[in-house]
Amino acid sequence: MAIESRIRELGSRHESLDRTIQEETSRPVSDSTRLRELKRQKLRLKEEIEGLRARLH
């Protein structure tokens, strides 16, 4: 069950990054460098989650 716990943890971090990205894009002048890094982090989390889910099946 450790994998499922890790998936939940990563999912929570993924959602948090998504909210941060939305906040940044709603600013009048968003920081494109910060946005790019946040999106990169979000993608890494998504890939890790998918890899863990594949190990469960």
N, CA, C and O atoms as a Tripos MOL2 file, in Angstrom:
@<TRIPOS>MOLECULE
protein
  228   227    57     0     0
PROTEIN
NO_CHARGES

@<TRIPOS>ATOM
      1 N           0.8090   -1.2060    0.0000 N.3       1 MET1
      2 CA          0.0000    0.0000    0.0000 C.3       1 MET1
      3 C           0.8490    1.2660    0.0000 C.2       1 MET1
      4 O           0.3120    2.3690   -0.1050 O.2       1 MET1
      5 N           2.1360    1.1260    0.1140 N.am      2 ALA2
      6 CA          3.0190    2.2940    0.1220 C.3       2 ALA2
      7 C           2.9410    3.0430   -1.2040 C.2       2 ALA2
      8 O           3.0320    4.2700   -1.2340 O.2       2 ALA2
      9 N           2.7740    2.3080   -2.2950 N.am      3 ILE3
     10 CA          2.6870    2.9470   -3.6090 C.3       3 ILE3
     11 C           1.4340    3.8080   -3.6850 C.2       3 ILE3
     12 O           1.4770    4.9270   -4.1970 O.2       3 ILE3
     13 N           0.3260    3.2930   -3.1800 N.am      4 GLU4
     14 CA         -0.9250    4.0620   -3.2080 C.3       4 GLU4
     15 C          -0.8070    5.3370   -2.3850 C.2       4 GLU4
     16 O          -1.3230    6.3870   -2.7700 O.2       4 GLU4
     17 N          -0.1290    5.2380   -1.2580 N.am      5 SER5
     18 CA          0.0820    6.4090   -0.4160 C.3       5 SER5
     19 C           0.9350    7.4430   -1.1530 C.2       5 SER5
     20 O           0.6540    8.6410   -1.1130 O.2       5 SER5
     21 N           1.9660    6.9650   -1.8170 N.am      6 ARG6
     22 CA          2.8450    7.8670   -2.5880 C.3       6 ARG6
     23 C           2.0640    8.5250   -3.7220 C.2       6 ARG6
     24 O           2.2570    9.7100   -3.9970 O.2       6 ARG6
     25 N           1.1930    7.7810   -4.3770 N.am      7 ILE7
     26 CA          0.3750    8.3370   -5.4610 C.3       7 ILE7
     27 C          -0.5210    9.4500   -4.9170 C.2       7 ILE7
     28 O          -0.6660   10.4980   -5.5470 O.2       7 ILE7
     29 N          -1.1190    9.2230   -3.7520 N.am      8 ARG8
     30 CA         -1.9720   10.2590   -3.1460 C.3       8 ARG8
     31 C          -1.1570   11.5080   -2.8150 C.2       8 ARG8
     32 O          -1.5960   12.6310   -3.0610 O.2       8 ARG8
     33 N           0.0250   11.2990   -2.2580 N.am      9 GLU9
     34 CA          0.8930   12.4280   -1.9110 C.3       9 GLU9
     35 C           1.2690   13.2240   -3.1680 C.2       9 GLU9
     36 O           1.1860   14.4520   -3.1830 O.2       9 GLU9
     37 N           1.6760   12.5190   -4.2020 N.am     10 LEU10
     38 CA          2.0510   13.1940   -5.4450 C.3      10 LEU10
     39 C           0.8500   13.8800   -6.0880 C.2      10 LEU10
     40 O           0.9820   14.9610   -6.6610 O.2      10 LEU10
     41 N          -0.3110   13.2550   -5.9930 N.am     11 GLY11
     42 CA         -1.5320   13.8530   -6.5350 C.3      11 GLY11
     43 C          -1.8640   15.1570   -5.8390 C.2      11 GLY11
     44 O          -2.2960   16.1200   -6.4720 O.2      11 GLY11
     45 N          -1.6620   15.1820   -4.5430 N.am     12 SER12
     46 CA         -1.9040   16.4020   -3.7790 C.3      12 SER12
     47 C          -0.9430   17.5050   -4.2030 C.2      12 SER12
     48 O          -1.3480   18.6540   -4.3790 O.2      12 SER12
     49 N           0.3280   17.1550   -4.3680 N.am     13 ARG13
     50 CA          1.3160   18.1370   -4.8150 C.3      13 ARG13
     51 C           0.9990   18.6180   -6.2280 C.2      13 ARG13
     52 O           1.1930   19.7910   -6.5460 O.2      13 ARG13
     53 N           0.5130   17.7130   -7.0740 N.am     14 HIS14
     54 CA          0.1370   18.0490   -8.4540 C.3      14 HIS14
     55 C          -0.9930   19.0770   -8.4530 C.2      14 HIS14
     56 O          -0.9490   20.0580   -9.1950 O.2      14 HIS14
     57 N          -1.9990   18.8450   -7.6180 N.am     15 GLU15
     58 CA         -3.1290   19.7790   -7.5170 C.3      15 GLU15
     59 C          -2.6840   21.1350   -6.9860 C.2      15 GLU15
     60 O          -3.1550   22.1760   -7.4430 O.2      15 GLU15
     61 N          -1.7770   21.1130   -6.0220 N.am     16 SER16
     62 CA         -1.2540   22.3580   -5.4730 C.3      16 SER16
     63 C          -0.5060   23.1560   -6.5420 C.2      16 SER16
     64 O          -0.6650   24.3720   -6.6410 O.2      16 SER16
     65 N           0.2960   22.4740   -7.3280 N.am     17 LEU17
     66 CA          1.0020   23.1510   -8.4190 C.3      17 LEU17
     67 C           0.0140   23.7110   -9.4350 C.2      17 LEU17
     68 O           0.2140   24.8040   -9.9650 O.2      17 LEU17
     69 N          -1.0390   22.9680   -9.7030 N.am     18 ASP18
     70 CA         -2.0570   23.4360  -10.6450 C.3      18 ASP18
     71 C          -2.6840   24.7370  -10.1530 C.2      18 ASP18
     72 O          -2.8840   25.6670  -10.9350 O.2      18 ASP18
     73 N          -2.9920   24.8050   -8.8660 N.am     19 ARG19
     74 CA         -3.5590   26.0410   -8.2970 C.3      19 ARG19
     75 C          -2.5570   27.1890   -8.3850 C.2      19 ARG19
     76 O          -2.9260   28.3190   -8.7060 O.2      19 ARG19
     77 N          -1.2900   26.8980   -8.0990 N.am     20 THR20
     78 CA         -0.2530   27.9270   -8.1690 C.3      20 THR20
     79 C          -0.1130   28.4460   -9.5950 C.2      20 THR20
     80 O           0.0400   29.6480   -9.8100 O.2      20 THR20
     81 N          -0.1650   27.5410  -10.5650 N.am     21 ILE21
     82 CA         -0.0870   27.9390  -11.9790 C.3      21 ILE21
     83 C          -1.2720   28.8160  -12.3440 C.2      21 ILE21
     84 O          -1.1070   29.8290  -13.0220 O.2      21 ILE21
     85 N          -2.4600   28.4400  -11.9040 N.am     22 GLN22
     86 CA         -3.6510   29.2490  -12.1920 C.3      22 GLN22
     87 C          -3.5290   30.6390  -11.5820 C.2      22 GLN22
     88 O          -3.8810   31.6380  -12.2100 O.2      22 GLN22
     89 N          -3.0290   30.6930  -10.3540 N.am     23 GLU23
     90 CA         -2.8460   32.0030   -9.7080 C.3      23 GLU23
     91 C          -1.8550   32.8610  -10.4860 C.2      23 GLU23
     92 O          -2.0770   34.0550  -10.6860 O.2      23 GLU23
     93 N          -0.7750   32.2510  -10.9170 N.am     24 GLU24
     94 CA          0.2640   32.9890  -11.6410 C.3      24 GLU24
     95 C          -0.2700   33.5020  -12.9830 C.2      24 GLU24
     96 O           0.0140   34.6340  -13.3760 O.2      24 GLU24
     97 N          -1.0420   32.6690  -13.6780 N.am     25 THR25
     98 CA         -1.5560   33.0990  -14.9830 C.3      25 THR25
     99 C          -2.6420   34.1570  -14.8460 C.2      25 THR25
    100 O          -2.9220   34.8810  -15.8010 O.2      25 THR25
    101 N          -3.2550   34.2570  -13.6760 N.am     26 SER26
    102 CA         -4.3070   35.2640  -13.4970 C.3      26 SER26
    103 C          -3.7370   36.6310  -13.1330 C.2      26 SER26
    104 O          -4.4730   37.6170  -13.0890 O.2      26 SER26
    105 N          -2.4430   36.6980  -12.8740 N.am     27 ARG27
    106 CA         -1.8170   37.9850  -12.5580 C.3      27 ARG27
    107 C          -1.7340   38.8380  -13.8310 C.2      27 ARG27
    108 O          -1.5960   38.3110  -14.9350 O.2      27 ARG27
    109 N          -1.8190   40.1450  -13.6590 N.am     28 PRO28
    110 CA         -1.7150   41.0210  -14.8460 C.3      28 PRO28
    111 C          -0.3970   40.8140  -15.6110 C.2      28 PRO28
    112 O          -0.3820   40.7970  -16.8420 O.2      28 PRO28
    113 N           0.6850   40.6590  -14.8810 N.am     29 VAL29
    114 CA          1.9780   40.4050  -15.5200 C.3      29 VAL29
    115 C           2.5670   39.1480  -14.8790 C.2      29 VAL29
    116 O           3.2030   39.2100  -13.8270 O.2      29 VAL29
    117 N           2.3440   38.0150  -15.5310 N.am     30 SER30
    118 CA          2.8310   36.7610  -14.9540 C.3      30 SER30
    119 C           4.3010   36.5580  -15.3090 C.2      30 SER30
    120 O           4.7930   37.0580  -16.3210 O.2      30 SER30
    121 N           4.9730   35.8220  -14.4620 N.am     31 ASP31
    122 CA          6.3960   35.5250  -14.6380 C.3      31 ASP31
    123 C           6.5190   34.2660  -15.5060 C.2      31 ASP31
    124 O           6.2680   33.1550  -15.0380 O.2      31 ASP31
    125 N           6.9000   34.4480  -16.7520 N.am     32 SER32
    126 CA          6.9410   33.3160  -17.6860 C.3      32 SER32
    127 C           7.9780   32.2730  -17.2810 C.2      32 SER32
    128 O           7.7710   31.0800  -17.5030 O.2      32 SER32
    129 N           9.0730   32.7020  -16.6990 N.am     33 THR33
    130 CA         10.0970   31.7540  -16.2520 C.3      33 THR33
    131 C           9.5570   30.8940  -15.1140 C.2      33 THR33
    132 O           9.7490   29.6780  -15.0980 O.2      33 THR33
    133 N           8.8880   31.5280  -14.1740 N.am     34 ARG34
    134 CA          8.2990   30.7870  -13.0490 C.3      34 ARG34
    135 C           7.2180   29.8290  -13.5490 C.2      34 ARG34
    136 O           7.1410   28.6840  -13.1060 O.2      34 ARG34
    137 N           6.3870   30.3040  -14.4720 N.am     35 LEU35
    138 CA          5.3340   29.4500  -15.0280 C.3      35 LEU35
    139 C           5.9200   28.2230  -15.7120 C.2      35 LEU35
    140 O           5.4220   27.1110  -15.5370 O.2      35 LEU35
    141 N           6.9660   28.4250  -16.4810 N.am     36 ARG36
    142 CA          7.5920   27.3060  -17.1910 C.3      36 ARG36
    143 C           8.1200   26.2710  -16.1930 C.2      36 ARG36
    144 O           7.9480   25.0700  -16.3970 O.2      36 ARG36
    145 N           8.7550   26.7290  -15.1250 N.am     37 GLU37
    146 CA          9.2910   25.8130  -14.1160 C.3      37 GLU37
    147 C           8.1590   25.0970  -13.3710 C.2      37 GLU37
    148 O           8.2590   23.8980  -13.1080 O.2      37 GLU37
    149 N           7.1020   25.8060  -13.0340 N.am     38 LEU38
    150 CA          5.9610   25.1810  -12.3550 C.3      38 LEU38
    151 C           5.3330   24.1020  -13.2440 C.2      38 LEU38
    152 O           4.9860   23.0210  -12.7680 O.2      38 LEU38
    153 N           5.1930   24.4020  -14.5210 N.am     39 LYS39
    154 CA          4.6050   23.4290  -15.4540 C.3      39 LYS39
    155 C           5.5200   22.2160  -15.6190 C.2      39 LYS39
    156 O           5.0460   21.0870  -15.7460 O.2      39 LYS39
    157 N           6.8160   22.4530  -15.6170 N.am     40 ARG40
    158 CA          7.7780   21.3520  -15.7150 C.3      40 ARG40
    159 C           7.6580   20.4470  -14.4870 C.2      40 ARG40
    160 O           7.6580   19.2220  -14.6090 O.2      40 ARG40
    161 N           7.5570   21.0580  -13.3070 N.am     41 GLN41
    162 CA          7.4070   20.2770  -12.0740 C.3      41 GLN41
    163 C           6.1090   19.4730  -12.0980 C.2      41 GLN41
    164 O           6.0800   18.3080  -11.7020 O.2      41 GLN41
    165 N           5.0490   20.1020  -12.5610 N.am     42 LYS42
    166 CA          3.7460   19.4400  -12.6260 C.3      42 LYS42
    167 C           3.8120   18.2330  -13.5750 C.2      42 LYS42
    168 O           3.2570   17.1750  -13.2790 O.2      42 LYS42
    169 N           4.4850   18.4000  -14.7010 N.am     43 LEU43
    170 CA          4.6230   17.3020  -15.6520 C.3      43 LEU43
    171 C           5.4330   16.1520  -15.0560 C.2      43 LEU43
    172 O           5.0810   14.9870  -15.2430 O.2      43 LEU43
    173 N           6.5190   16.4720  -14.3380 N.am     44 ARG44
    174 CA          7.3150   15.4240  -13.6910 C.3      44 ARG44
    175 C           6.4780   14.6320  -12.6990 C.2      44 ARG44
    176 O           6.5710   13.4070  -12.6260 O.2      44 ARG44
    177 N           5.6530   15.3530  -11.9300 N.am     45 LEU45
    178 CA          4.7860   14.6660  -10.9620 C.3      45 LEU45
    179 C           3.7980   13.7540  -11.6830 C.2      45 LEU45
    180 O           3.5780   12.6160  -11.2670 O.2      45 LEU45
    181 N           3.2050   14.2550  -12.7610 N.am     46 LYS46
    182 CA          2.2350   13.4580  -13.5210 C.3      46 LYS46
    183 C           2.8880   12.1810  -14.0490 C.2      46 LYS46
    184 O           2.3070   11.0990  -13.9730 O.2      46 LYS46
    185 N           4.0950   12.3210  -14.5830 N.am     47 GLU47
    186 CA          4.8020   11.1530  -15.1030 C.3      47 GLU47
    187 C           5.1240   10.1550  -13.9940 C.2      47 GLU47
    188 O           5.0200    8.9450  -14.1970 O.2      47 GLU47
    189 N           5.5080   10.6510  -12.8370 N.am     48 GLU48
    190 CA          5.8120    9.7590  -11.7160 C.3      48 GLU48
    191 C           4.5440    9.0410  -11.2500 C.2      48 GLU48
    192 O           4.5720    7.8440  -10.9620 O.2      48 GLU48
    193 N           3.4370    9.7760  -11.1780 N.am     49 ILE49
    194 CA          2.1580    9.1720  -10.7820 C.3      49 ILE49
    195 C           1.7720    8.0720  -11.7660 C.2      49 ILE49
    196 O           1.3810    6.9780  -11.3570 O.2      49 ILE49
    197 N           1.8790    8.3580  -13.0490 N.am     50 GLU50
    198 CA          1.5210    7.3650  -14.0690 C.3      50 GLU50
    199 C           2.4080    6.1260  -13.9750 C.2      50 GLU50
    200 O           1.9340    5.0010  -14.1340 O.2      50 GLU50
    201 N           3.6990    6.3420  -13.7140 N.am     51 GLY51
    202 CA          4.6150    5.2090  -13.5650 C.3      51 GLY51
    203 C           4.2550    4.3430  -12.3730 C.2      51 GLY51
    204 O           4.3020    3.1160  -12.4590 O.2      51 GLY51
    205 N           3.8960    4.9700  -11.2640 N.am     52 LEU52
    206 CA          3.4950    4.2160  -10.0780 C.3      52 LEU52
    207 C           2.1880    3.4710  -10.3140 C.2      52 LEU52
    208 O           2.0350    2.3260   -9.8900 O.2      52 LEU52
    209 N           1.2530    4.1190  -10.9860 N.am     53 ARG53
    210 CA         -0.0180    3.4470  -11.2820 C.3      53 ARG53
    211 C           0.2000    2.2290  -12.1720 C.2      53 ARG53
    212 O          -0.4700    1.2100  -12.0060 O.2      53 ARG53
    213 N           1.1240    2.3310  -13.1070 N.am     54 ALA54
    214 CA          1.4200    1.2080  -14.0030 C.3      54 ALA54
    215 C           1.9840    0.0340  -13.1990 C.2      54 ALA54
    216 O           1.7240   -1.1240  -13.5270 O.2      54 ALA54
    217 N           2.7530    0.3280  -12.1510 N.am     55 ARG55
    218 CA          3.3080   -0.7390  -11.3160 C.3      55 ARG55
    219 C           2.2290   -1.4540  -10.5180 C.2      55 ARG55
    220 O           2.4120   -2.6080  -10.1310 O.2      55 ARG55
    221 N           1.1150   -0.7910  -10.2660 N.am     56 LEU56
    222 CA          0.0280   -1.4130   -9.4930 C.3      56 LEU56
    223 C          -0.7690   -2.4050  -10.3310 C.2      56 LEU56
    224 O          -1.4160   -3.2980   -9.7840 O.2      56 LEU56
    225 N          -0.7270   -2.2580  -11.6510 N.am     57 HIS57
    226 CA         -1.5600   -3.1130  -12.5170 C.3      57 HIS57
    227 C          -0.7800   -4.2090  -13.1580 C.2      57 HIS57
    228 O          -1.3400   -5.0070  -13.9110 O.2      57 HIS57
@<TRIPOS>BOND
     1     1     2 1
     2     2     3 1
     3     3     4 2
     4     3     5 am
     5     5     6 1
     6     6     7 1
     7     7     8 2
     8     7     9 am
     9     9    10 1
    10    10    11 1
    11    11    12 2
    12    11    13 am
    13    13    14 1
    14    14    15 1
    15    15    16 2
    16    15    17 am
    17    17    18 1
    18    18    19 1
    19    19    20 2
    20    19    21 am
    21    21    22 1
    22    22    23 1
    23    23    24 2
    24    23    25 am
    25    25    26 1
    26    26    27 1
    27    27    28 2
    28    27    29 am
    29    29    30 1
    30    30    31 1
    31    31    32 2
    32    31    33 am
    33    33    34 1
    34    34    35 1
    35    35    36 2
    36    35    37 am
    37    37    38 1
    38    38    39 1
    39    39    40 2
    40    39    41 am
    41    41    42 1
    42    42    43 1
    43    43    44 2
    44    43    45 am
    45    45    46 1
    46    46    47 1
    47    47    48 2
    48    47    49 am
    49    49    50 1
    50    50    51 1
    51    51    52 2
    52    51    53 am
    53    53    54 1
    54    54    55 1
    55    55    56 2
    56    55    57 am
    57    57    58 1
    58    58    59 1
    59    59    60 2
    60    59    61 am
    61    61    62 1
    62    62    63 1
    63    63    64 2
    64    63    65 am
    65    65    66 1
    66    66    67 1
    67    67    68 2
    68    67    69 am
    69    69    70 1
    70    70    71 1
    71    71    72 2
    72    71    73 am
    73    73    74 1
    74    74    75 1
    75    75    76 2
    76    75    77 am
    77    77    78 1
    78    78    79 1
    79    79    80 2
    80    79    81 am
    81    81    82 1
    82    82    83 1
    83    83    84 2
    84    83    85 am
    85    85    86 1
    86    86    87 1
    87    87    88 2
    88    87    89 am
    89    89    90 1
    90    90    91 1
    91    91    92 2
    92    91    93 am
    93    93    94 1
    94    94    95 1
    95    95    96 2
    96    95    97 am
    97    97    98 1
    98    98    99 1
    99    99   100 2
   100    99   101 am
   101   101   102 1
   102   102   103 1
   103   103   104 2
   104   103   105 am
   105   105   106 1
   106   106   107 1
   107   107   108 2
   108   107   109 am
   109   109   110 1
   110   110   111 1
   111   111   112 2
   112   111   113 am
   113   113   114 1
   114   114   115 1
   115   115   116 2
   116   115   117 am
   117   117   118 1
   118   118   119 1
   119   119   120 2
   120   119   121 am
   121   121   122 1
   122   122   123 1
   123   123   124 2
   124   123   125 am
   125   125   126 1
   126   126   127 1
   127   127   128 2
   128   127   129 am
   129   129   130 1
   130   130   131 1
   131   131   132 2
   132   131   133 am
   133   133   134 1
   134   134   135 1
   135   135   136 2
   136   135   137 am
   137   137   138 1
   138   138   139 1
   139   139   140 2
   140   139   141 am
   141   141   142 1
   142   142   143 1
   143   143   144 2
   144   143   145 am
   145   145   146 1
   146   146   147 1
   147   147   148 2
   148   147   149 am
   149   149   150 1
   150   150   151 1
   151   151   152 2
   152   151   153 am
   153   153   154 1
   154   154   155 1
   155   155   156 2
   156   155   157 am
   157   157   158 1
   158   158   159 1
   159   159   160 2
   160   159   161 am
   161   161   162 1
   162   162   163 1
   163   163   164 2
   164   163   165 am
   165   165   166 1
   166   166   167 1
   167   167   168 2
   168   167   169 am
   169   169   170 1
   170   170   171 1
   171   171   172 2
   172   171   173 am
   173   173   174 1
   174   174   175 1
   175   175   176 2
   176   175   177 am
   177   177   178 1
   178   178   179 1
   179   179   180 2
   180   179   181 am
   181   181   182 1
   182   182   183 1
   183   183   184 2
   184   183   185 am
   185   185   186 1
   186   186   187 1
   187   187   188 2
   188   187   189 am
   189   189   190 1
   190   190   191 1
   191   191   192 2
   192   191   193 am
   193   193   194 1
   194   194   195 1
   195   195   196 2
   196   195   197 am
   197   197   198 1
   198   198   199 1
   199   199   200 2
   200   199   201 am
   201   201   202 1
   202   202   203 1
   203   203   204 2
   204   203   205 am
   205   205   206 1
   206   206   207 1
   207   207   208 2
   208   207   209 am
   209   209   210 1
   210   210   211 1
   211   211   212 2
   212   211   213 am
   213   213   214 1
   214   214   215 1
   215   215   216 2
   216   215   217 am
   217   217   218 1
   218   218   219 1
   219   219   220 2
   220   219   221 am
   221   221   222 1
   222   222   223 1
   223   223   224 2
   224   223   225 am
   225   225   226 1
   226   226   227 1
   227   227   228 2
@<TRIPOS>SUBSTRUCTURE
     1 MET1         2 RESIDUE 1 A MET
     2 ALA2         6 RESIDUE 1 A ALA
     3 ILE3        10 RESIDUE 1 A ILE
     4 GLU4        14 RESIDUE 1 A GLU
     5 SER5        18 RESIDUE 1 A SER
     6 ARG6        22 RESIDUE 1 A ARG
     7 ILE7        26 RESIDUE 1 A ILE
     8 ARG8        30 RESIDUE 1 A ARG
     9 GLU9        34 RESIDUE 1 A GLU
    10 LEU10       38 RESIDUE 1 A LEU
    11 GLY11       42 RESIDUE 1 A GLY
    12 SER12       46 RESIDUE 1 A SER
    13 ARG13       50 RESIDUE 1 A ARG
    14 HIS14       54 RESIDUE 1 A HIS
    15 GLU15       58 RESIDUE 1 A GLU
    16 SER16       62 RESIDUE 1 A SER
    17 LEU17       66 RESIDUE 1 A LEU
    18 ASP18       70 RESIDUE 1 A ASP
    19 ARG19       74 RESIDUE 1 A ARG
    20 THR20       78 RESIDUE 1 A THR
    21 ILE21       82 RESIDUE 1 A ILE
    22 GLN22       86 RESIDUE 1 A GLN
    23 GLU23       90 RESIDUE 1 A GLU
    24 GLU24       94 RESIDUE 1 A GLU
    25 THR25       98 RESIDUE 1 A THR
    26 SER26      102 RESIDUE 1 A SER
    27 ARG27      106 RESIDUE 1 A ARG
    28 PRO28      110 RESIDUE 1 A PRO
    29 VAL29      114 RESIDUE 1 A VAL
    30 SER30      118 RESIDUE 1 A SER
    31 ASP31      122 RESIDUE 1 A ASP
    32 SER32      126 RESIDUE 1 A SER
    33 THR33      130 RESIDUE 1 A THR
    34 ARG34      134 RESIDUE 1 A ARG
    35 LEU35      138 RESIDUE 1 A LEU
    36 ARG36      142 RESIDUE 1 A ARG
    37 GLU37      146 RESIDUE 1 A GLU
    38 LEU38      150 RESIDUE 1 A LEU
    39 LYS39      154 RESIDUE 1 A LYS
    40 ARG40      158 RESIDUE 1 A ARG
    41 GLN41      162 RESIDUE 1 A GLN
    42 LYS42      166 RESIDUE 1 A LYS
    43 LEU43      170 RESIDUE 1 A LEU
    44 ARG44      174 RESIDUE 1 A ARG
    45 LEU45      178 RESIDUE 1 A LEU
    46 LYS46      182 RESIDUE 1 A LYS
    47 GLU47      186 RESIDUE 1 A GLU
    48 GLU48      190 RESIDUE 1 A GLU
    49 ILE49      194 RESIDUE 1 A ILE
    50 GLU50      198 RESIDUE 1 A GLU
    51 GLY51      202 RESIDUE 1 A GLY
    52 LEU52      206 RESIDUE 1 A LEU
    53 ARG53      210 RESIDUE 1 A ARG
    54 ALA54      214 RESIDUE 1 A ALA
    55 ARG55      218 RESIDUE 1 A ARG
    56 LEU56      222 RESIDUE 1 A LEU
    57 HIS57      226 RESIDUE 1 A HIS
